[in-house]
Amino acid sequence: FWPGIMFSLLATALYTSLSFSLLWPDLLPLGLTGLLTRDAFILAIGFASSALSQFHKTRRQQYAGLAWESQELRQKAEDLAITDQLTGVFNYREFRNNLIAEFQRAQRYHTDFSLILLDLDNLKKINDTHGHLAGDMALKEVARVVKVSIRTVDKAFRTGGDEFTVLLPHTKIGEAEKVAKRIKILVCNSTIF
């Protein structure tokens, strides 16, 4: 802000006259005050130009930082739109999109895919007996177990209050059964409390 004003004042003074009374002596180097000679005025113009250049460089850096923050915020918003906040797995909306895409891919390339549907039978009992915080812990633990039990190309979704779905691309039914059994064993052996 100040370098821009200083540069404007000095440029205006250069246009009208080579000597003028300086309004803000503390903005010039070496405390130049009073009437400026031609050499001092050129020095002041150089200082103002340099300060203005530094000001614009700083401003460009600030704008670049804001653009980066904006991009990060946009990415976070996109992630939140497709992720279940409690468990960290994908949500039902993302499940629908992925299921349609995987179905179309399987039809087009004549490949298999499988779905594993998980329903937690006693979540209501856990909530009633131990409270909703305990129920949330149970959901988080199931999601964790599912995530460590599947391949990186597979996707886990929370499709309801106590329901999870796993989408397994390029997977035949026999392989999907093995994954489902592994998940069941790990969930049954988990200690939540």
C-alpha positions in Angstrom: 0.0 0.0 0.0 2.6 2.6 1.1 5.1 1.9 -1.7 2.4 2.3 -4.3 1.4 5.7 -2.8 5.0 6.8 -2.5 5.7 5.8 -6.1 2.5 7.7 -7.3 3.5 10.8 -5.3 7.0 10.8 -6.6 6.0 10.1 -10.2 3.4 13.0 -10.0 6.1 15.3 -8.6 8.5 14.3 -11.4 5.9 15.2 -13.9 5.1 18.6 -12.4 8.4 19.8 -11.0 11.8 18.5 -10.0 11.5 19.9 -6.5 8.7 19.5 -4.0 8.0 19.4 -0.3 8.1 15.8 1.0 5.0 14.8 3.0 6.3 11.6 4.6 10.0 11.9 5.2 10.1 8.6 7.2 9.4 6.6 4.0 12.5 7.6 2.2 16.0 6.1 3.0 18.5 8.1 5.0 15.8 10.5 6.3 15.7 12.8 3.2 13.5 15.7 4.1 12.5 19.1 2.8 13.0 20.0 -0.9 14.6 17.4 -3.0 17.3 18.1 -5.5 17.2 16.3 -8.9 19.7 13.6 -7.7 17.9 13.0 -4.4 14.6 12.8 -6.4 16.0 10.2 -8.7 17.2 8.3 -5.7 13.8 8.5 -4.1 12.2 7.3 -7.4 14.6 4.4 -7.4 13.7 3.5 -3.8 10.0 3.8 -4.5 10.3 1.6 -7.6 12.3 -1.0 -5.7 9.8 -1.0 -2.8 6.9 -1.3 -5.2 8.6 -4.2 -7.0 9.1 -5.9 -3.6 5.5 -5.2 -2.7 4.2 -6.8 -5.9 6.5 -9.8 -5.4 5.1 -10.3 -1.8 1.6 -9.9 -3.1 2.1 -12.5 -5.8 3.4 -14.9 -3.2 0.3 -14.2 -1.1 -2.0 -14.9 -4.0 -0.1 -18.1 -4.9 -0.6 -19.2 -1.2 -4.3 -18.4 -1.4 -4.7 -20.3 -4.7 -3.0 -23.3 -3.0 -5.2 -23.1 0.0 -8.3 -22.8 -2.2 -7.2 -25.9 -4.1 -6.7 -27.8 -0.8 -10.1 -26.7 0.5 -11.8 -27.8 -2.7 -10.1 -31.2 -2.5 -11.2 -31.5 1.2 -14.8 -30.6 0.3 -14.8 -33.2 -2.5 -13.4 -35.8 -0.1 -16.0 -35.0 2.5 -18.8 -35.3 -0.1 -17.9 -39.0 -0.9 -16.6 -40.2 2.5 -18.6 -41.3 5.6 -17.3 -39.0 8.3 -17.5 -41.5 11.1 -15.8 -44.5 9.6 -13.6 -43.0 6.8 -14.9 -45.4 4.1 -16.8 -44.2 1.1 -20.5 -43.2 1.6 -23.7 -44.5 -0.1 -23.6 -41.8 -2.8 -20.1 -42.8 -3.9 -21.3 -46.5 -3.7 -24.0 -45.8 -6.3 -21.6 -44.0 -8.6 -19.0 -46.8 -8.3 -21.5 -49.6 -8.7 -22.9 -48.1 -12.0 -19.4 -47.6 -13.3 -18.2 -51.1 -12.4 -21.4 -52.7 -13.8 -20.9 -50.8 -17.1 -17.2 -51.8 -17.2 -18.0 -55.5 -16.5 -20.6 -55.5 -19.3 -18.2 -53.7 -21.8 -15.1 -55.9 -21.1 -17.0 -59.1 -20.1 -15.3 -59.2 -16.7 -16.6 -60.3 -13.3 -17.1 -58.2 -10.2 -18.5 -59.1 -6.8 -20.2 -57.4 -3.9 -20.0 -58.3 -0.2 -22.9 -57.0 1.9 -22.2 -56.7 5.6 -24.9 -56.1 8.2 -24.0 -55.7 11.9 -26.7 -57.6 13.8 -26.2 -56.3 17.3 -25.4 -52.6 16.8 -28.8 -51.5 18.3 -28.1 -53.7 21.3 -24.6 -52.1 21.7 -26.1 -48.7 21.4 -28.8 -49.4 24.0 -26.5 -51.2 26.4 -23.3 -49.2 26.2 -24.4 -45.9 24.5 -23.9 -44.5 21.0 -20.2 -43.7 21.5 -19.6 -47.5 21.9 -21.7 -48.1 18.8 -19.6 -45.6 16.9 -16.5 -47.3 18.1 -17.9 -50.6 16.8 -18.6 -49.1 13.4 -15.1 -47.7 13.2 -13.6 -51.0 14.1 -15.6 -52.9 11.4 -14.6 -50.3 8.8 -10.9 -50.6 9.9 -11.1 -54.4 9.6 -12.7 -54.2 6.2 -10.1 -51.8 4.9 -7.2 -54.0 5.9 -8.9 -57.1 4.5 -9.3 -55.9 0.9 -7.0 -55.2 -2.0 -6.2 -51.6 -3.0 -8.4 -51.9 -6.1 -11.4 -52.9 -3.9 -13.6 -50.3 -2.3 -15.4 -50.3 1.0 -18.6 -48.3 1.6 -20.9 -47.5 4.5 -24.3 -47.9 2.8 -26.6 -47.6 5.8 -26.5 -47.2 9.6 -25.1 -50.6 10.3 -24.5 -51.8 6.8 -21.3 -51.9 4.8 -20.7 -53.0 1.2 -17.4 -54.0 -0.4 -17.0 -53.7 -4.2 -14.5 -56.2 -5.6 -13.7 -55.6 -9.3 -12.4 -58.5 -11.4 -13.4 -60.9 -8.7 -15.3 -64.2 -9.1 -17.8 -65.4 -6.4 -15.4 -67.9 -4.9 -12.7 -65.3 -4.3 -15.3 -62.9 -2.8 -16.5 -65.6 -0.4 -12.9 -66.0 0.9 -12.7 -62.2 1.5 -16.1 -62.2 3.2 -15.0 -65.1 5.5 -11.7 -63.3 6.4 -13.6 -60.1 7.2 -16.1 -62.1 9.4 -13.4 -63.9 11.3 -11.5 -60.6 11.9 -14.6 -58.7 13.0 -15.6 -61.6 15.4 -12.1 -61.6 17.0 -12.0 -57.8 17.4 -12.1 -56.3 20.8 -13.9 -53.0 20.8 -14.1 -52.4 24.5 
